[in-house]
Amino acid sequence: MFDDAIVRIKIPESFSNEAILGKKIFESNCIECHGKNAVGRKKLGPPLVHKIYEPSHHNDMTFYRAVEMGVRGHHWMFGNMPAVENVTKDEVRAIISYVRELQRENNIF
C-alpha cells in the first residue's frame, strides 16, 4: 500500500475485538498520514508505534484531544495535525486499543 514507512514493526498474531474495530476505523481515518499499522509516512505523519507515544508520555487523553481539536506540531517536522471530524469518542477508544496493542507487541511499554 505505502512504501514510505518511517519505522518497521512486528504485528501481533491477534488483536482484541476492540482493537480489530480500531484498526478498521484507523484505516478509514488515520492511515493516510500515520501509515499502515501506524508506522508513519515520510513527509506526511509520524509513527504512533514509537516511544514518543508510549502511555507515560502521551496518555490516552492525548489521542482524544488530538482527534477532537487537532495538534500543534511539536515532536516531528510534519506540521500541525488538523482535527478529525466524524470520529466519535467510542471510535477513538477503539483506535487507542489498536495502537496500544501494536505498541505492546513492539516493546514500547
Secondary structure, DSSP 4 states (H G I P E B T S, - for coil): --S--SS--PPPS---HHHHHHHHHHHHHTHHHH-GGG--BTTTB--SSSGGGSTTTS-HHHHHHHHHH-B---SSSS-PBPP-TT--HHHHHHHHHHHHHHHHHTT--
